């Protein structure tokens, strides 16, 4: 059997490769400090664990789920207003997915036609690239470098490339460089999206993992963001339940 040529676009998965190397070195008796996968090392909240136990004991929960519960969608709206000061999010604008990685990875299948261009940061989290490749899209990189504090510099993006782009992925706080967005930057990105008629896909998985200095926030808290973008927020990262 011949596998799809689509698989030729992908190399070895970086985290699986690193984990295999870790296991090999540990088997040799080496002490390893694992800085690869960004998973919280704090315990989950007791009430979250109890809610999971209660749900697992309820036979009703062992049925197909065809959509998000209204209570969940409303809770997201309330949380965004309480945590980030974002007003205007309504339940019909909310959808859950099995992790931010899965959401970003499959977004291209919903938005892209073959050959469509996507702007992604360089360096970037691997799924930003993989989601475009699996949807037959074209990658266009914009750099995150020291000259611009490792933040997106939209003035340096070729306008012709921006005009071709279907969407632009922005990850702030940024993985892997750790830079945190500023109000001025978000305003520039929103204006850039309007000018070039593209969607901003904001990866907000790390907003609660900022230890000092600037605070993590939400792209959607800035005027005009709801008209040009979507945001992925990570329950697992923020509430220490990545394994669930």
GROMACS elastic network, one bead per residue, 0.5 to 0.9 nm:
[ bonds ]
;  ai    aj funct       b0    kb
    2     5     6  0.84960   500
    3     6     6  0.82915   500
    3     7     6  0.73778   500
    4     7     6  0.59266   500
    4     8     6  0.79166   500
    5     8     6  0.54170   500
    5     9     6  0.77505   500
    6     9     6  0.58548   500
    6    10     6  0.79719   500
    6   133     6  0.80832   500
    6   134     6  0.69587   500
    6   136     6  0.83243   500
    7    10     6  0.56834   500
    7    11     6  0.84488   500
    7   134     6  0.83665   500
    8    11     6  0.75449   500
    9   130     6  0.86462   500
    9   133     6  0.68638   500
    9   134     6  0.82457   500
   10    13     6  0.79885   500
   10   130     6  0.74635   500
   10   133     6  0.81003   500
   10   134     6  0.89726   500
   11    14     6  0.84433   500
   12    15     6  0.88320   500
   12    16     6  0.78213   500
   12    17     6  0.67634   500
   13    16     6  0.55383   500
   13    17     6  0.61442   500
   13    18     6  0.87140   500
   13   126     6  0.83747   500
   14    17     6  0.51236   500
   14    18     6  0.61613   500
   14    19     6  0.85779   500
   14    36     6  0.89496   500
   14   126     6  0.78297   500
   15    18     6  0.50674   500
   15    19     6  0.60298   500
   15    20     6  0.85520   500
   15    36     6  0.67359   500
   15    37     6  0.66964   500
   16    19     6  0.50325   500
   16    20     6  0.61483   500
   16    21     6  0.86347   500
   17    20     6  0.51812   500
   17    21     6  0.63365   500
   17    22     6  0.86819   500
   18    21     6  0.50510   500
   18    22     6  0.61377   500
   18    23     6  0.87011   500
   18    36     6  0.71851   500
   19    23     6  0.61844   500
   19    24     6  0.85894   500
   19    34     6  0.87957   500
   19    36     6  0.82363   500
   20    23     6  0.52023   500
   20    24     6  0.62712   500
   20    25     6  0.87538   500
   21    24     6  0.51284   500
   21    25     6  0.62588   500
   21    26     6  0.85985   500
   22    25     6  0.52305   500
   22    26     6  0.60669   500
   22    27     6  0.85203   500
   22    32     6  0.69328   500
   22    34     6  0.78144   500
   23    26     6  0.51018   500
   23    27     6  0.60713   500
   23    28     6  0.86871   500
   24    27     6  0.51470   500
   24    28     6  0.65230   500
   24    30     6  0.89664   500
   25    28     6  0.50452   500
   25    29     6  0.66342   500
   25    30     6  0.54643   500
   25    31     6  0.78585   500
   25    32     6  0.75676   500
   26    29     6  0.50047   500
   26    31     6  0.64510   500
   26    32     6  0.68596   500
   27    30     6  0.73068   500
   34    37     6  0.76906   500
   35    38     6  0.72566   500
   36    39     6  0.89261   500
   38   237     6  0.84559   500
   39   236     6  0.87005   500
   39   237     6  0.68887   500
   39   240     6  0.78506   500
   39   241     6  0.88519   500
   39   242     6  0.65240   500
   39   243     6  0.87380   500
   40    43     6  0.82061   500
   40   236     6  0.85829   500
   40   237     6  0.64259   500
   40   238     6  0.83764   500
   40   239     6  0.85888   500
   40   240     6  0.55340   500
   40   241     6  0.79931   500
   40   242     6  0.74182   500
   41   240     6  0.74372   500
   42   239     6  0.89010   500
   42   240     6  0.62194   500
   43    46     6  0.85069   500
   43   239     6  0.87724   500
   43   240     6  0.63486   500
   43   241     6  0.82266   500
   44    47     6  0.85485   500
   44    48     6  0.68411   500
   44    49     6  0.69109   500
   44   239     6  0.62309   500
   44   241     6  0.60379   500
   45    48     6  0.53330   500
   45    49     6  0.65360   500
   45    50     6  0.88273   500
   45   239     6  0.72919   500
   45   240     6  0.78553   500
   45   241     6  0.89498   500
   46    49     6  0.51782   500
   46    50     6  0.61820   500
   46    51     6  0.86225   500
   47    51     6  0.60697   500
   47    52     6  0.86124   500
   48    51     6  0.51228   500
   48    52     6  0.63194   500
   48    53     6  0.87360   500
   48   239     6  0.86663   500
   48   241     6  0.88180   500
   49    52     6  0.51437   500
   49    53     6  0.63070   500
   49    54     6  0.87262   500
   50    54     6  0.61225   500
   50    55     6  0.85374   500
   51    54     6  0.51007   500
   51    55     6  0.61083   500
   51    56     6  0.85819   500
   52    55     6  0.51413   500
   52    56     6  0.61445   500
   52    57     6  0.86945   500
   53    56     6  0.51765   500
   53    57     6  0.63409   500
   53    58     6  0.88822   500
   54    57     6  0.52213   500
   54    58     6  0.64794   500
   55    58     6  0.51989   500
   55    59     6  0.81884   500
   55    60     6  0.84718   500
   55    61     6  0.62118   500
   55    62     6  0.88004   500
   56    59     6  0.75119   500
   56    61     6  0.68908   500
   56    62     6  0.77523   500
   57    60     6  0.89240   500
   57    61     6  0.82114   500
   58    61     6  0.56900   500
   58    62     6  0.75316   500
   59    62     6  0.54628   500
   59    63     6  0.79318   500
   60    63     6  0.62929   500
   61    64     6  0.82636   500
   61    65     6  0.85922   500
   62    65     6  0.88321   500
   65    68     6  0.75837   500
   65    69     6  0.89916   500
   67    95     6  0.85511   500
   67    96     6  0.86527   500
   68    71     6  0.82620   500
   68    72     6  0.65659   500
   68    73     6  0.69130   500
   68    94     6  0.88895   500
   68    95     6  0.69926   500
   68    96     6  0.68677   500
   69    72     6  0.52711   500
   69    73     6  0.66364   500
   69    74     6  0.88239   500
   70    73     6  0.51951   500
   70    74     6  0.61582   500
   70    75     6  0.84837   500
   70    91     6  0.73691   500
   71    74     6  0.52092   500
   71    75     6  0.60273   500
   71    76     6  0.87185   500
   72    75     6  0.50085   500
   72    76     6  0.63476   500
   72    77     6  0.88175   500
   72    91     6  0.86863   500
   72    96     6  0.88902   500
   73    76     6  0.52165   500
   73    77     6  0.64932   500
   73    78     6  0.87803   500
   73    90     6  0.80931   500
   73    91     6  0.50007   500
   73    92     6  0.78515   500
   73    93     6  0.84893   500
   73    94     6  0.58665   500
   73    95     6  0.72688   500
   73    96     6  0.84358   500
   74    77     6  0.50610   500
   74    78     6  0.61648   500
   74    79     6  0.84966   500
   74    90     6  0.74977   500
   74    91     6  0.56419   500
   74    94     6  0.85616   500
   75    78     6  0.50392   500
   75    79     6  0.59411   500
   75    80     6  0.85362   500
   75    91     6  0.88218   500
   76    79     6  0.50200   500
   76    80     6  0.61114   500
   76    81     6  0.86305   500
   76    89     6  0.87264   500
   76    91     6  0.79561   500
   76    94     6  0.74171   500
   77    80     6  0.53185   500
   77    81     6  0.64181   500
   77    82     6  0.86871   500
   77    86     6  0.84051   500
   77    87     6  0.82409   500
   77    88     6  0.83942   500
   77    89     6  0.56790   500
   77    90     6  0.62336   500
   77    91     6  0.66710   500
   77    93     6  0.89811   500
   77    94     6  0.78866   500
   78    81     6  0.52625   500
   78    82     6  0.60884   500
   78    83     6  0.84269   500
   78    89     6  0.87107   500
   79    83     6  0.56339   500
   79    84     6  0.77661   500
   79    85     6  0.88568   500
   79    86     6  0.89230   500
   80    83     6  0.52640   500
   80    84     6  0.52487   500
   80    85     6  0.63888   500
   80    86     6  0.55485   500
   80    87     6  0.77406   500
   80    89     6  0.79885   500
   80   218     6  0.84624   500
   80   221     6  0.88250   500
   81    84     6  0.55978   500
   81    87     6  0.56589   500
   81    88     6  0.85979   500
   81    89     6  0.82941   500
   81   221     6  0.89285   500
   82    85     6  0.56899   500
   82    86     6  0.77146   500
   83    86     6  0.80663   500
   83   217     6  0.85185   500
   84    87     6  0.89491   500
   84   217     6  0.61770   500
   84   218     6  0.61749   500
   84   220     6  0.85484   500
   84   221     6  0.66000   500
   85   218     6  0.88011   500
   85   221     6  0.64550   500
   86    89     6  0.72126   500
   86   218     6  0.80297   500
   86   220     6  0.65169   500
   86   222     6  0.81746   500
   87    90     6  0.88078   500
   87   220     6  0.89085   500
   87   221     6  0.76698   500
   88   226     6  0.83376   500
   89    92     6  0.83294   500
   89    93     6  0.64616   500
   89    94     6  0.79383   500
   89   226     6  0.82464   500
   90    93     6  0.55433   500
   90    94     6  0.71996   500
   91    94     6  0.53310   500
   91    95     6  0.83327   500
   92    95     6  0.79609   500
   96    99     6  0.81297   500
   96   103     6  0.85153   500
   97   100     6  0.70067   500
   97   102     6  0.69183   500
   97   103     6  0.58278   500
   98   101     6  0.79717   500
   98   102     6  0.59817   500
   98   103     6  0.70796   500
   99   102     6  0.53634   500
   99   103     6  0.63457   500
   99   104     6  0.87748   500
   99   232     6  0.89031   500
   99   233     6  0.88187   500
   99   234     6  0.68394   500
   99   235     6  0.80880   500
   99   236     6  0.75720   500
   99   242     6  0.86059   500
  100   104     6  0.60498   500
  100   105     6  0.82385   500
  100   203     6  0.77396   500
  100   204     6  0.88136   500
  100   205     6  0.71693   500
  100   232     6  0.59494   500
  100   233     6  0.68360   500
  100   234     6  0.60611   500
  100   235     6  0.88817   500
  101   104     6  0.53543   500
  101   105     6  0.58515   500
  101   106     6  0.85597   500
  101   127     6  0.65367   500
  101   128     6  0.85255   500
  102   106     6  0.61317   500
  102   107     6  0.84521   500
  102   127     6  0.84025   500
  102   131     6  0.89580   500
  103   106     6  0.54387   500
  103   107     6  0.59956   500
  103   232     6  0.77454   500
  104   107     6  0.51534   500
  104   108     6  0.75914   500
  104   127     6  0.70648   500
  104   128     6  0.67675   500
  104   131     6  0.65932   500
  104   201     6  0.83791   500
  104   203     6  0.82089   500
  104   232     6  0.78982   500
  105   108     6  0.69390   500
  105   109     6  0.84513   500
  105   127     6  0.56575   500
  105   128     6  0.66930   500
  105   129     6  0.83626   500
  105   130     6  0.65390   500
  105   132     6  0.76207   500
  105   134     6  0.83330   500
  106   109     6  0.55116   500
  106   110     6  0.71870   500
  106   131     6  0.58533   500
  106   132     6  0.85628   500
  106   134     6  0.83105   500
  106   135     6  0.81552   500
  107   110     6  0.53584   500
  107   111     6  0.63559   500
  107   112     6  0.82751   500
  107   131     6  0.69187   500
  107   132     6  0.83917   500
  107   135     6  0.87168   500
  108   111     6  0.50392   500
  108   112     6  0.51672   500
  108   113     6  0.84140   500
  108   118     6  0.89899   500
  108   131     6  0.57405   500
  108   132     6  0.55988   500
  108   133     6  0.84912   500
  108   134     6  0.77150   500
  108   135     6  0.54755   500
  108   136     6  0.85466   500
  108   137     6  0.76985   500
  109   112     6  0.59018   500
  109   113     6  0.79713   500
  109   131     6  0.78210   500
  109   132     6  0.81466   500
  109   134     6  0.76197   500
  109   135     6  0.51064   500
  109   136     6  0.86303   500
  110   113     6  0.86560   500
  110   135     6  0.85413   500
  111   135     6  0.87521   500
  111   166     6  0.76799   500
  111   167     6  0.85019   500
  112   115     6  0.79512   500
  112   116     6  0.58421   500
  112   117     6  0.81926   500
  112   118     6  0.87988   500
  112   132     6  0.80364   500
  112   135     6  0.64337   500
  112   136     6  0.76860   500
  112   137     6  0.64778   500
  112   166     6  0.72740   500
  113   116     6  0.56763   500
  113   135     6  0.72803   500
  113   136     6  0.70924   500
  113   137     6  0.69044   500
  114   117     6  0.89791   500
  114   135     6  0.68520   500
  114   137     6  0.53862   500
  114   138     6  0.80918   500
  115   135     6  0.89446   500
  115   136     6  0.61643   500
  115   138     6  0.55634   500
  116   132     6  0.89313   500
  116   136     6  0.77487   500
  116   138     6  0.57897   500
  116   139     6  0.86179   500
  116   164     6  0.73620   500
  116   165     6  0.67535   500
  116   166     6  0.64537   500
  117   132     6  0.84692   500
  117   137     6  0.58457   500
  117   139     6  0.58807   500
  117   140     6  0.66353   500
  117   161     6  0.78964   500
  117   162     6  0.85704   500
  117   164     6  0.60605   500
  117   166     6  0.58683   500
  117   167     6  0.75589   500
  117   168     6  0.89838   500
  118   132     6  0.71510   500
  118   137     6  0.71038   500
  118   138     6  0.62563   500
  118   139     6  0.53572   500
  118   140     6  0.59256   500
  118   141     6  0.82865   500
  118   162     6  0.86908   500
  118   164     6  0.83357   500
  118   165     6  0.51231   500
  118   166     6  0.58310   500
  118   167     6  0.53268   500
  118   168     6  0.57174   500
  118   169     6  0.76253   500
  119   138     6  0.88140   500
  119   139     6  0.63564   500
  119   141     6  0.56613   500
  119   142     6  0.67421   500
  119   161     6  0.84471   500
  119   162     6  0.76410   500
  119   165     6  0.64804   500
  119   166     6  0.82105   500
  119   167     6  0.64714   500
  119   169     6  0.61771   500
  119   170     6  0.87139   500
  120   123     6  0.85950   500
  120   124     6  0.72023   500
  120   128     6  0.67998   500
  120   129     6  0.73573   500
  120   139     6  0.69552   500
  120   140     6  0.62686   500
  120   141     6  0.50514   500
  120   142     6  0.62131   500
  120   143     6  0.86809   500
  120   167     6  0.88894   500
  120   168     6  0.60902   500
  120   169     6  0.52052   500
  120   170     6  0.71834   500
  121   124     6  0.53246   500
  121   125     6  0.85946   500
  121   128     6  0.85148   500
  121   140     6  0.85471   500
  121   141     6  0.55849   500
  121   142     6  0.50572   500
  121   143     6  0.58458   500
  121   144     6  0.65152   500
  121   152     6  0.74869   500
  121   168     6  0.86806   500
  121   169     6  0.70594   500
  121   170     6  0.70065   500
  121   171     6  0.79902   500
  122   125     6  0.88661   500
  122   141     6  0.58359   500
  122   142     6  0.58613   500
  122   144     6  0.58309   500
  122   145     6  0.86122   500
  123   126     6  0.89326   500
  123   141     6  0.86685   500
  123   142     6  0.87761   500
  123   143     6  0.71123   500
  123   144     6  0.67092   500
  123   175     6  0.82767   500
  123   176     6  0.71766   500
  123   177     6  0.78413   500
  124   127     6  0.83455   500
  124   128     6  0.68374   500
  124   129     6  0.79379   500
  124   144     6  0.89659   500
  124   171     6  0.82564   500
  124   174     6  0.82094   500
  124   175     6  0.64848   500
  124   176     6  0.66082   500
  124   177     6  0.86022   500
  125   128     6  0.59036   500
  125   129     6  0.77751   500
  125   171     6  0.87110   500
  125   174     6  0.88577   500
  125   175     6  0.60812   500
  125   176     6  0.68015   500
  126   129     6  0.56860   500
  126   130     6  0.64032   500
  126   131     6  0.88384   500
  127   131     6  0.57624   500
  127   132     6  0.84518   500
  128   131     6  0.56651   500
  128   132     6  0.68913   500
  128   169     6  0.73905   500
  129   132     6  0.54228   500
  129   133     6  0.63204   500
  129   134     6  0.88036   500
  129   139     6  0.71177   500
  130   133     6  0.50491   500
  130   134     6  0.60840   500
  130   135     6  0.86126   500
  131   134     6  0.54322   500
  131   135     6  0.65022   500
  131   136     6  0.89984   500
  131   137     6  0.85898   500
  132   135     6  0.52850   500
  132   136     6  0.64498   500
  132   137     6  0.50130   500
  132   138     6  0.67802   500
  132   139     6  0.69191   500
  133   136     6  0.51847   500
  133   137     6  0.56142   500
  133   138     6  0.71326   500
  133   139     6  0.78663   500
  134   137     6  0.75373   500
  140   161     6  0.75775   500
  140   165     6  0.83210   500
  141   157     6  0.89149   500
  142   152     6  0.72840   500
  142   153     6  0.78508   500
  142   154     6  0.82308   500
  142   156     6  0.81150   500
  142   157     6  0.66199   500
  143   150     6  0.79954   500
  143   151     6  0.82939   500
  143   152     6  0.70427   500
  143   153     6  0.77674   500
  143   156     6  0.89714   500
  144   147     6  0.85217   500
  144   148     6  0.72475   500
  144   149     6  0.76245   500
  144   151     6  0.54181   500
  144   152     6  0.59566   500
  144   153     6  0.77432   500
  144   177     6  0.81404   500
  145   148     6  0.58783   500
  145   149     6  0.63236   500
  145   151     6  0.71232   500
  145   152     6  0.86058   500
  146   150     6  0.51986   500
  146   151     6  0.83535   500
  147   150     6  0.72701   500
  148   151     6  0.58215   500
  148   152     6  0.75462   500
  148   153     6  0.67740   500
  149   152     6  0.86943   500
  149   179     6  0.72182   500
  150   153     6  0.87716   500
  150   174     6  0.85410   500
  150   177     6  0.68520   500
  150   178     6  0.81626   500
  150   179     6  0.59734   500
  150   180     6  0.88544   500
  151   172     6  0.84525   500
  151   174     6  0.81646   500
  151   179     6  0.63422   500
  151   180     6  0.76444   500
  151   181     6  0.71828   500
  151   185     6  0.82978   500
  152   155     6  0.89741   500
  152   156     6  0.89129   500
  152   170     6  0.77017   500
  152   181     6  0.89075   500
  152   185     6  0.79150   500
  152   189     6  0.84067   500
  153   156     6  0.57003   500
  153   157     6  0.72745   500
  153   185     6  0.83787   500
  153   188     6  0.89031   500
  153   189     6  0.87719   500
  154   157     6  0.53295   500
  154   158     6  0.87508   500
  154   188     6  0.74025   500
  154   189     6  0.68372   500
  154   192     6  0.69852   500
  155   158     6  0.81088   500
  155   159     6  0.86953   500
  155   188     6  0.88184   500
  155   192     6  0.85380   500
  156   159     6  0.86685   500
  157   160     6  0.86230   500
  157   161     6  0.73659   500
  157   162     6  0.68838   500
  158   161     6  0.53108   500
  158   162     6  0.62888   500
  158   163     6  0.87499   500
  159   163     6  0.60878   500
  159   164     6  0.86854   500
  159   196     6  0.78426   500
  160   163     6  0.51064   500
  160   164     6  0.64591   500
  160   165     6  0.88197   500
  161   164     6  0.51739   500
  161   165     6  0.62830   500
  162   165     6  0.50892   500
  162   166     6  0.84072   500
  162   167     6  0.88318   500
  162   168     6  0.86900   500
  162   192     6  0.87310   500
  162   193     6  0.87212   500
  162   196     6  0.60429   500
  162   197     6  0.86390   500
  162   198     6  0.78490   500
  163   166     6  0.81860   500
  163   195     6  0.85393   500
  163   196     6  0.50556   500
  163   197     6  0.71606   500
  163   198     6  0.77027   500
  164   196     6  0.82818   500
  164   198     6  0.86413   500
  165   168     6  0.71611   500
  165   196     6  0.80991   500
  165   197     6  0.84537   500
  165   198     6  0.63782   500
  165   199     6  0.86513   500
  166   197     6  0.79771   500
  166   198     6  0.52964   500
  166   199     6  0.65253   500
  167   193     6  0.84990   500
  167   197     6  0.86994   500
  167   200     6  0.57191   500
  167   201     6  0.68351   500
  167   229     6  0.89178   500
  168   193     6  0.83276   500
  168   198     6  0.70587   500
  168   199     6  0.61815   500
  168   200     6  0.50003   500
  168   201     6  0.59697   500
  168   202     6  0.83301   500
  169   199     6  0.85369   500
  169   200     6  0.60449   500
  169   202     6  0.59560   500
  169   203     6  0.73163   500
  170   174     6  0.80939   500
  170   200     6  0.69450   500
  170   201     6  0.61285   500
  170   203     6  0.61740   500
  170   204     6  0.87616   500
  171   175     6  0.67333   500
  171   201     6  0.83244   500
  171   202     6  0.57325   500
  171   204     6  0.64342   500
  171   205     6  0.82172   500
  171   206     6  0.87446   500
  172   175     6  0.74838   500
  172   178     6  0.78645   500
  172   179     6  0.67396   500
  172   180     6  0.55305   500
  172   181     6  0.58530   500
  172   202     6  0.74650   500
  172   203     6  0.65819   500
  172   204     6  0.61198   500
  172   205     6  0.82158   500
  172   206     6  0.73106   500
  172   207     6  0.75313   500
  172   216     6  0.79657   500
  172   217     6  0.85882   500
  172   218     6  0.87661   500
  172   219     6  0.86147   500
  173   176     6  0.89480   500
  173   177     6  0.84357   500
  173   178     6  0.57848   500
  173   179     6  0.54808   500
  173   181     6  0.65704   500
  173   203     6  0.83635   500
  173   204     6  0.69821   500
  173   205     6  0.79470   500
  173   206     6  0.57265   500
  173   207     6  0.61939   500
  173   209     6  0.84282   500
  173   210     6  0.80189   500
  173   216     6  0.66132   500
  173   217     6  0.85151   500
  174   177     6  0.56344   500
  174   179     6  0.52528   500
  174   180     6  0.65708   500
  174   181     6  0.85016   500
  174   203     6  0.84555   500
  174   204     6  0.86820   500
  174   206     6  0.77241   500
  175   178     6  0.58142   500
  175   179     6  0.80959   500
  175   206     6  0.81947   500
  176   179     6  0.85892   500
  178   210     6  0.89638   500
  180   207     6  0.88340   500
  180   210     6  0.86436   500
  180   214     6  0.69177   500
  180   215     6  0.77165   500
  180   216     6  0.68083   500
  180   217     6  0.88447   500
  181   184     6  0.83468   500
  181   185     6  0.63482   500
  181   186     6  0.69460   500
  181   214     6  0.85328   500
  181   215     6  0.89478   500
  181   216     6  0.78328   500
  181   217     6  0.81868   500
  181   219     6  0.88116   500
  182   185     6  0.51880   500
  182   186     6  0.63832   500
  182   187     6  0.87206   500
  182   214     6  0.85548   500
  183   186     6  0.52278   500
  183   187     6  0.62238   500
  183   188     6  0.86977   500
  183   222     6  0.75811   500
  184   187     6  0.51807   500
  184   188     6  0.63136   500
  184   189     6  0.87816   500
  185   188     6  0.50578   500
  185   189     6  0.62468   500
  185   190     6  0.86952   500
  186   189     6  0.50245   500
  186   190     6  0.61811   500
  186   191     6  0.86117   500
  186   219     6  0.67363   500
  186   222     6  0.71055   500
  186   225     6  0.85353   500
  187   190     6  0.51851   500
  187   191     6  0.62423   500
  187   192     6  0.85436   500
  187   222     6  0.71062   500
  187   223     6  0.78683   500
  187   224     6  0.85199   500
  187   225     6  0.85855   500
  188   191     6  0.51693   500
  188   192     6  0.60378   500
  188   193     6  0.86566   500
  189   193     6  0.61594   500
  189   194     6  0.86861   500
  189   200     6  0.80747   500
  190   193     6  0.51482   500
  190   194     6  0.63823   500
  190   195     6  0.86988   500
  190   200     6  0.78953   500
  190   222     6  0.85130   500
  190   223     6  0.84098   500
  190   224     6  0.66662   500
  190   225     6  0.61183   500
  190   227     6  0.89950   500
  190   228     6  0.68820   500
  190   229     6  0.82992   500
  191   194     6  0.51622   500
  191   195     6  0.61479   500
  191   196     6  0.87267   500
  191   224     6  0.85229   500
  192   195     6  0.51068   500
  192   196     6  0.62534   500
  192   197     6  0.82757   500
  192   198     6  0.83656   500
  193   196     6  0.53919   500
  193   197     6  0.55785   500
  193   198     6  0.50670   500
  193   199     6  0.62938   500
  193   200     6  0.67419   500
  193   228     6  0.64844   500
  193   229     6  0.84497   500
  194   197     6  0.50999   500
  194   198     6  0.68798   500
  194   199     6  0.85622   500
  194   227     6  0.89836   500
  194   228     6  0.69695   500
  195   198     6  0.81732   500
  197   228     6  0.82780   500
  198   228     6  0.72796   500
  198   229     6  0.85894   500
  199   227     6  0.89244   500
  199   228     6  0.53845   500
  199   229     6  0.52401   500
  199   230     6  0.76928   500
  200   225     6  0.83675   500
  200   228     6  0.61696   500
  200   230     6  0.63864   500
  200   231     6  0.82150   500
  201   228     6  0.89456   500
  201   229     6  0.57850   500
  201   230     6  0.52197   500
  201   231     6  0.58767   500
  201   232     6  0.77180   500
  202   218     6  0.86415   500
  202   219     6  0.68217   500
  202   220     6  0.88378   500
  202   229     6  0.72564   500
  202   230     6  0.61878   500
  202   232     6  0.62548   500
  202   233     6  0.87913   500
  203   206     6  0.81378   500
  203   230     6  0.87993   500
  203   231     6  0.59639   500
  203   232     6  0.50786   500
  203   233     6  0.68780   500
  203   234     6  0.87985   500
  204   207     6  0.57564   500
  204   208     6  0.89920   500
  204   216     6  0.86365   500
  204   217     6  0.80278   500
  204   218     6  0.68707   500
  204   219     6  0.79722   500
  204   231     6  0.65299   500
  204   232     6  0.55402   500
  204   233     6  0.50216   500
  204   234     6  0.70437   500
  205   208     6  0.79158   500
  205   209     6  0.86292   500
  205   232     6  0.67323   500
  205   233     6  0.51042   500
  205   235     6  0.81007   500
  205   236     6  0.86833   500
  205   237     6  0.65714   500
  205   238     6  0.76843   500
  206   209     6  0.51901   500
  206   210     6  0.74540   500
  206   216     6  0.74340   500
  206   233     6  0.81948   500
  206   234     6  0.75773   500
  206   237     6  0.70128   500
  206   238     6  0.74679   500
  207   210     6  0.66588   500
  207   215     6  0.76279   500
  207   217     6  0.56898   500
  207   218     6  0.74586   500
  207   233     6  0.82833   500
  207   234     6  0.87934   500
  207   238     6  0.78525   500
  208   211     6  0.84774   500
  208   215     6  0.82478   500
  208   216     6  0.61615   500
  208   217     6  0.81882   500
  208   237     6  0.78921   500
  208   238     6  0.56718   500
  209   216     6  0.75437   500
  209   237     6  0.80974   500
  209   238     6  0.73726   500
  210   213     6  0.79130   500
  210   214     6  0.75070   500
  210   215     6  0.62876   500
  210   216     6  0.61783   500
  211   214     6  0.85185   500
  211   215     6  0.81592   500
  212   215     6  0.74433   500
  217   220     6  0.87944   500
  217   221     6  0.78125   500
  218   221     6  0.55177   500
  218   222     6  0.79205   500
  218   231     6  0.80500   500
  218   233     6  0.89009   500
  219   222     6  0.61044   500
  219   225     6  0.66112   500
  219   226     6  0.87262   500
  219   229     6  0.84149   500
  219   230     6  0.85465   500
  219   231     6  0.72215   500
  220   223     6  0.76912   500
  220   224     6  0.80765   500
  220   225     6  0.51134   500
  220   226     6  0.58492   500
  220   229     6  0.77313   500
  220   230     6  0.76945   500
  220   231     6  0.72353   500
  221   224     6  0.88153   500
  221   225     6  0.72182   500
  221   226     6  0.84131   500
  222   225     6  0.57129   500
  222   226     6  0.82708   500
  223   226     6  0.76576   500
  223   227     6  0.88474   500
  224   227     6  0.54272   500
  224   228     6  0.67786   500
  224   229     6  0.87019   500
  225   228     6  0.53348   500
  225   229     6  0.56257   500
  225   230     6  0.80003   500
  226   229     6  0.56190   500
  226   230     6  0.70021   500
  227   230     6  0.87379   500
  233   237     6  0.88194   500
  233   238     6  0.86841   500
  234   237     6  0.54273   500
  234   238     6  0.62255   500
  234   239     6  0.84103   500
  235   238     6  0.52954   500
  235   239     6  0.57467   500
  235   240     6  0.78813   500
  235   241     6  0.74403   500
  235   242     6  0.81798   500
  236   239     6  0.54127   500
  236   240     6  0.54279   500
  236   243     6  0.78111   500
  236   244     6  0.76165   500
  237   240     6  0.54008   500
  237   241     6  0.67487   500
  237   242     6  0.61704   500
  238   241     6  0.80768   500
  239   242     6  0.82484   500
  240   243     6  0.84142   500
  241   244     6  0.54253   500
